[in-house]
């Protein structure tokens, strides 16, 4: 690796030129990578609800639908607006009462159920069907165009409208996330390092690695908006350590080689590469664990972040050293004394008073576990968004004026007898929380033969394979009430048609709850298992993996337990991924201290001196690393109006600080308590007592 370091030093100018030129294809890749704003599409493709969605698109030409509320408008104007909406690209059909009868016909002559469904005291409502999926580009463009056609007295509700608003908000906020993260990270690094200019070089090299990573996402086809929003911030947070390590190593090597900066940098690159590979493996392991989720959003985040760590390592040993050598004069001019306290006295106190920290650990352990196990999560996606968005206002109006919260869609075999369908709908209407169940017969009434109904209407609801039934629920998505309702509806459906499918946002979310509950256990087990094995191989110790993983898991329990005691509900994604991210990215703090502790023990120091020296040598680096991670994430957490992003960033920021405190105070105390066991169960420890 020293030879590699010498090559980097020799070709530092070409490396910088090439790295700048590579930004061009990377930027093009970033711009042309599709972003998915609907997390429900990450459910497994083989579940019934997802298969039903595909059938809707293929057989009915309907991928999504929205309820469109019109207040205080004359019928002739509503009809004219409906015609305009029908002409919007990707709108396949619009269902209103003029689809069945001339608007000159009094509404009182319509079937009673139809009148009740589509009218309220303040206005009327129509159903808009789109020919593409809920989160497709075509559907979102159609949503935007419909909003332009409609006035302030019109409200467009439904999942597609929510996804469109999520996209608009995320596109506006994501560049600000990066700006906030960079500014706060520069501030922390500026006061903790020996030069005000070095943090700018860190941001430039890491920034390039981030652009390369985001640009290479083009080859994945698409990424989720959560991944896009978090990738840059998270990559900055987890790879900043590598840059700090390179700079510290370079400063040490300059002393060793008496001012020969090129030789010092070559050796610093070699030393950094060896250390960073070991450090990055645990971080990569945490992200790989996310790929084991059935809910493939985990794989989306995991794959992108694994790439991010790899790009971060490569930039750290090529681009950053080249920049440092080229900007050496500016670095020297901006040198200053770091504004960090001396850790020496603290190290002695931690080692001498270790029993105090062990007691604090034991006192907090069970409340932390209890809080972690009882923190409330929510699955309703519109709860992650601000309440003043158009889609949220429309959904609320739908609830207030029409008593509608969720609409299920049911696919029934078209050969099922009309009498059986009618019986099925009658039973469904008696299920708790069901306001109405509407099929083709319900729309036209028993007195009108289907042959008299326009093909445009019958085609919406029936073809040679399936007939479509709409069921309206008064319950909100992701509640216990609606999940129980879905089970009861499925039971009735399968009595009349064993192959029938209940689909829509409610059933999809019910599947999401079941799947992610299993995923949470899988991801936790896999991440702990992988990192346990890495530590086992790294230290050749049976006991150290239990201690290190146990200490970081305690920090995770504290972090995830706090929302329970503050009464905060977390979005479901946060509860699944945060433990893995915190474990993978902060176990490095514990590994750093353990490495020095083992080295001191091997050199013949007794346990007290070995642990004190290890603490003194590593605590400051741990503090800089944790504060940098905190700075990169806390600003985004406080700024973001999307709770999915905000919650994740706040949890990561708080997790970094909690892990820092636990490693600085609890880990050395555990070494004091278990030193004899560690020595006996580890290869390479000298059994000197003390």
N, C-alpha and C positions, 0 to 999 in steps of 0.2 A: 504493500500500500504506500510505502514511502516513494517508490518509483512512480506510482500513480500521482501522488502529491506533487512530485517534481514536474511531471508533465503538465499538470494544471497550472502550476506557477509559471512555467515556460510559455504556455499558450494562453495566458490570461486574457490578452486583448482579443484574439480570435474567439475565445469562449464567450466573451461579453457580446461581441458582434453577432455570433450565431444565435445566442440566447434571445437577443432583441429581434432578429429576423424570424425566429420560431413563433414569436408572439402573433405574427400575421395569420398563419393558418389556424393557430389556437383561437384567436379572436373570431375568425370566420366560423370555426366549429362551434364556438359558444353561442354566437348569434343564431346559427341554424339548428341548434338542438331544441327539439320540441319539449315543452314543459307540460306535465299532466297536473291539473288542479283538482282532480277528483280522486281522493284516496280510496274510495270504494272499489275502484277498478283494480286495485292490487289484491283483491280477494282471489282465492284459487279459481281457475277457470272451470274446474270440474264439478263445482257445487251447483245445485239445482237452480238457485237464484241467478247465478251468472249465465247458466245455459238458457234460462228463460229470457234474459235480456237479449241474448243473441238471436233467439227465435223472434222476438219482437221486431228486431231490425230486418232479419232476413224475410220473414213471412208477412209482416204487416207494414214494413217500411217505416217503422216507428221506433226510434232509439230513445227518445226522451219526450216528456210532455210537461207543460206548465199550465197552471190556471191563471187566467188573465182577467182581472177585476176592473170593471168600468163603472164609475160613479157619476150620477147626475147627467147622463147623456141620452138624447133622444134615440129611439130605436133605429130610425133611418141613418143617423150618424154612426151608431154602433155597427150597423150592417155595412156601411161604407168603410169603416175602420177595419172590420173583419176581412173585407175584400182586399184591402191593402196588405194586411198581414199575410193573407194566403199567397200573395205574390212575392213575399220575401224568400230569398234563396234558403233552402233547407227546411222550410216549413212545409210539411207534407199535407196536413189537413187542419182545419179549424172547425170545431164543433160548437155551434150556438143554436138557438131555437129556429133561426131562419134556415138552418140546414135541413129542417124537417117540414117547415111550413112557411108560407109567405108571411112577411112581417105585418101585413094588413090583418091577418087573422088574430083575434084577441088572444092574449096569453092565457086567459082563463080556460080556453078550449083545449089547451095542451094537456097531455097526461099529467095528473097531479104531481107525481113524483118528479117528472122532468121539470115542472115549474119550480118546485121547492129546491131542487138541486142548483138550478142556474140563476135564481133570483133572490134578492134580499130587499130590505126596506130602503136601502140607499142606492142600489144599482143592480147590475147584472154581471154575469160571469160567463166566460167562454173557455173551452179547453183547446190548447194549441199543441199539436203533435209535430215533432221534428223527425226528419228522415235519417239523422245520425245520432250517435250516442250522447249521453248526458254531458260529457266533458270534451266532446270533439270540437275542433276548431270551427267547423261549419255551424254547429249549434250555438256556440258562444258568439259568433259573428251575427247570427240571426237574432239572438237576444239583444245585442246592441242596436241592431237596426229597428227592431220592434219598439224598443224604448225611445228611439228617435221619432218614430211615427206617433207614439202615444203622448198624451199630454200629462199634466200633473195629476189629473183625476183618474189616471190608469195605473194599475199595479200588477207587476208580473212576478208570480211566485214560483216555487219549485226548486228542485235540486240544480237544474241547469242555470237558473238565475243566481243561485248561491255560488256555484263554481265560477261564473262569469265575474261576480263581484270579488271573489277571492283572487282571481287572476289580476284584475285591475289594481287591487290593493297591494298585492305582492310585487307587481312590476314597479309600482311607485316606491315601495319601501326598500326593496332589496339593495339598490345602490347605496342607500343611506346606512344600511346595516354595516356594509364594508367600511364606509367612511368613519363611522363611529368606532368600530373595532380597531381600525388602524390608528386613529388619533389617540385613543385611550391606551393602546399598547405602546405607542411611541412615548407617551407621557410616563408610563411606569418604567419602561426601559431607560428612558432619559435620566431618571433620578436614581436608578439602581445600578447602572453601569458606569464605566469610567469615561465615556465620551458621549456628547450630545448628538454627534453625527452618525455614530454606529447604528443606532436604532433605525435611522432612515435607510441605511443599506440593508438591514434585516428586512424591513418592509418591502423594499424593492425586489430582493431575491425571493422572498416568500410570495410576494405578489405575482411574480413571474410563474412560480410553481403552481399557484392557484389558477392562473389563466390557462396554463398547459392542462391542468386537471379538468377544468370546466370545458375546455375546448375538446378534449378527448372524449367527453360524454356524447359527442355527436355519433360515435360508433355504437353507443348503447341504444340508439333510436330515440329515446326520450328519458327524462328524469322527472321526479315529482317536484312540485313547487317547494315542498319542505326541504328536500335535498338541495335544491338550487339556493334557497335562502340560507341554509345552515352551512353548506359546504365550505364557502370561503372563510367564514368566521371560525368554524371548527378546525379547518386545516391550519389557519393562523395560530389558533390556540394550542394545538397538539404538536406542531412542528417548530414552534418558536424556541423550544428547549435546545434543538439541534444547533441553531445559530448561536445561542448563548454559549453552548459548550465549545463550539469552534473558536469563538473569540477568547474565552478563558484559556483554552489550550494554546492558542497563538501567543497570548501574553506570557504564558509560562515558558514556551519554547524560545521566545526572544531573549529571556534571561539566560536560558541554557546555551544559546548560540551567540550570545554577546552582540546583539544588534543585527545579525545576518537575517534580515526579515524574510528573504526568499526561502532560505533553508528552514527557518523557523516555521513558515507557513506549510511547507511540504510535510514536515513532521506533524504539524497540527492537523492537517487533513488526514494523515494516516491514523493518528490517535482518535480523531473525531469519528472517522468512518467505523472503526472497530467498536467504539462505545455506542454510537448512534444505532448501529445495526441491532445490538442487544436491546437498546431502549425501545426502538421502533417495533420490534417483534411483539411485545406485549400490547402495544397500541393497535397494531394490525390484527392481533388475535381477538381483541375486543370487537373490532368492526367485522371480522370474519364470522363471529358468533351471530351477528344480526342476519347473516345470509341463511341461517338455519330456520328462519321464520317461514311459516306457511303463508302468512300475510306478506306479500312480496315487497311491500314498502321497505321492510328491513333489509332485503337484498339490495334495493335501490340505494339506500343510504350507505350500506356496508361496502358495496363495490366501489362507489365513488370515493369514499373516504380511504379505502385501502390504496387506491390510485393516488389519492392526495398525499398520503404518508410517503409513498415511494417517490413521487415527484419532489416532495419536501426534502427527503434525504439527498437525492441527486443534486438539487439546487444548492443544498448546504455545503457539499464537498466540491462543487465546481463553480457555480456562479458567484456565491458569496465570497469565497477566498479571492477570486479574481477582482471583485469590486473593492475588497478591503485593501489589496495591494495597490490598485490603481488610485485609490483615494487616501493613501497613507498620510499625506500632508494635512488634509482636512481633519482626519481623525486625531492627529497629534494636536492641532490647534484648538480642538473643542474638548480636550481632556478636562476632567474635574474629579473631585473626590465623590464616591458614591454616597447617597444619602440613606445609608442603611445602618442600623445600630450594630454594635459589636455583640456577637452571639456568644462569646467566650464565657461570660458570667452565667448566662442562661443555661449553657451546656452543663456546667457543674451543678446547678440547682436541679435540673431535670434528673440527673443521675442520682444525686443524693436523696431527693424526695420522690423517688420512683413509686413508692407505695401509695402516695397521695393520688397519683395519676391512674394507678391500677384500681383504686377504690372508685374514682370518678368514672372510669370505664365500666366497672361492674354496676354502678348505680344507674348509669345512662343506658346500659345495654338493653334491658328488658322494655323500658318505655320506648326506646328507638325501634326495637323489633315490633312491638305492638302497634306503634304509629305507622310503620312501614306497611304492615299487613292490613291496616284499616283505613289507609288514605283513600278518599273517594275519587273515582275517575268518571268522566263522562264521554259518551260516544256520539252525541248529537253534534254533527259538524257545524251547524249554524251557531252553536254556542261559542265557537272559537272566534267569531267575527264581531265587529262593532255593531251596536243596535241601530245605528242610523244609516246603515246601508240599504239601498232600495229593495233588495231581495228579502231582508229581514223585516222591513216595514210591511212589505206585501204579505209575507207569511203570517205576520201578526194580524193583519187586516182580514186575511182569509179565516183565521180562527175567530176573530170577533164578529164578523158579519155573516159568515156561513157555517160557523162551528166546525170548521175543517182543519185538521192538523196534518194528517197523513193520508195519502191515497195509495191503496194497494192495487196491483193489477193481477188478475187471475187468468191463466190460459187453460181453457177447457176444450176437450176434444169436440170438434165441430159436429161429430155424429151423435153426440149426446142429445137425447130427446128434449124438446123445448119445455115439456112438462117437468122433467127432472131438473133442468136448469132453474126453472121457476121455484121448485121446492127448495133447491139448494140456496138460492138467493134469499128466500123467506127465512130459512134457518140462520143464514149468516147475519141477517138484519137483527136477529134476536140476541146475537152475541154482544156481550158488554162492550160499550164504546163504539159500536158500529152505527153510524148514522144512516147510511144507505148503501145498498148494493145494486149496481146498475148494469144491465146487459142490453142487448139489442131489443128484446121484447119489452123491457121496461121503458125504453126510450119511445117506442112507437105506440105502446098500448095494445091490448088484446084485440081491439076493434079494427085495427088497420093491418091489412096483409103486408108482408115484407116486400112483395112485388111492387107495391106502390111507393116504396121508399127509395130515394135516389141512391144509385150505386156508390156515390162518394161517401154516403153515410154507412151503408151496410159493409162496405170495404174496410172501413175503420175498425169494425168490431167483429167481422167474421170472414173467414176464407175456407178453402176446402180442407184445411187441417185443424185449425183452431178457431174458437170464438173467444173474444176478449171481454172480460167482466171487470168493472171498476168497483172497488169497495172503499168507502170513505170511513176513516177512523177519527174519533174525537181525541184520541190519545197522541202524545208526542212521541217521536222516534226515540228509540233507545231506553224507554221506560219499562219497568217491570210489567205495567199494565198492557202495553202494546205487545210485548213479547209473549205474554199469556194469551192475548187475543189472536196472535199469529198462529200459535199452536192449535187453538180451537178452530180457527178458520181452515187450517190445513186438514184437521180431522174431518170436518164436514166435507171439504173438497174431495178428499180421497174416498169418501163413502160413495160419491156419485161418479168420480173419474179418478181411478188409481194413478193415472199418468198426468193428472192436472198439476199445474205449477202456480205457486203464489210468489209473486215477484214485486219489485219496487224498493224504495228506499228503506221502508220499515223492515221487511224480511232480510234485505242485504245487511242492514245494521245489526239485526239479531244474529246473523251468521258471523259478522265481524266480532261481536262480543264473545261468542263461543270460541272462535279461532284464535283471537288474540290472548284469551285467557290461557290457552294451551301454549301459545308462542312464548308468553312471559316466562313460564316455567322452563321451557326448552332453552331459550336464550340465556337465562341465568345459569342453568346447569352447564351449558356448553362453554360460556365465557369463563366461568370459575374453573371448569375442568381443563381448558386449554392453558390458561394462565398458571394454574397449579403445576401442570407438567413442565411449562417453560421454567418456572422458578426451581422446580425439582432438578432439572437438567443443568440449570445455570449455576446453582450452589451445591449440587450433589449432596442434598440434604433432605431427609424425610420430614423433619420438624419445621424448617423454615417456610415451606409453602403454606402450611397451616397458619403460621403466625402472620405472615405477610398478607395473604388473602383474607384472613380473619380480621385484621386491622382495617383494611380498605373496605371490606364488607360492612364493618361497624360504621365507618364513615358514610357509606351509602345508606344504611338504615337510618342514621341520624338525618341525613339530607332528605330522604323520602318520607320520613316520619313527621317532619316539621309541618307539611301541609295538613296533616290530620289534626294537629294541635292548634293550628291557626284557622281551621275550618275552610281550607282552600280545596277546591275540586280541580283535578288535573285532567288535561286531555289524555285519552288512552295511550297515544303514541309515547308520551313522556314517561309513563309508568313502565313501558316495555323497554325502551332503548336507553334510558338515562343510567341505569345501573351498570349496563355493559360499557357505555362510554366512560363513565366515571372510573370503573375498575381498570379498563384498558389504558386510560390516559394518565391516571394518577398513581398506579402501582409502581411506576418508575421512581416516584419519590422514595418509596419504601426500599426499592432495589438499590438505589444510590446509597442510602445510609447503611444498608446491610452489607454491601460490597466493601465499604470502608471498615465496618465492624469486623468482618471476616479477615480482612488484610491485617488489621492491628492485632487480632488474636493470633494469626499465623506468625507474626513477627515477635511473639512472646509476651505481649501486653496482657495484664490480668483483665478480668471482665469490666471492672470499673473504669480503668484507663482506656480500654479499647472502645467502650461505648461512649465515653465522654469525648474522646478524640473523633470518633465517627460522627457524633452529633455536631461538634464544632466545625468539622470540615464540610459537612453536607447541608446543614440547616439553612445557611444563607442561599445556596443554590436552589434549594427547595422553595424558599420564600419567593425568590425572583421568578421561578418557573410558575408557581401557583398564582402569584399576583398578576403575572402576564396573562395567564389563562383567564383569570377573573376579569381583567381589563378588556380582553377580547370579546367576552360574552355578556357582561353585565349591562353594558350600554344598549346592546341590541334587545336584551330582555326587557329593559325599562321603556324602550322606545316603541317596539313593535305593537301594532294594533291587532295582530293576528295571534290569538292566545296560544295556538299550537306552537308558534315560533317563540313567543315571549316566554311561555312556561319552560320550554326546553332550555333556552339560554339562561334563564334565572337559575334553574336547577343545576346546570353545568357550572355556572359562576359560583354559586354557593357550595357546590360539591368540591370544587377546587380548593376553596378556603378550608372547608371542613377536613378534607383529606390532608391538607398541609398541617393543620393543628394536630390532628390525630397522629400523623407520622412524626412530628416534632416532639410531641409529649407522650403519647401512648406507646409507640413502637420501641423507643429505648427502654421504657419501663418493662415491656415484655421481654426484652433481651436480658435485663437484670434478673427477672424472675425465672426465665427458662434457659439461662446460659448453660447450665450443666447438661440439660437435655439436648440443647443445640449442639454442643461439643461432641456428645456421645453419638448423636444420630447424623452427623455431618462429616463428609470426607474433607480433609484439609484443615480442620480446626485443631490447634495445639491445645491439649487439655491442661492449661495452666490455671490453677485456682486463684481466686482473689475477688 
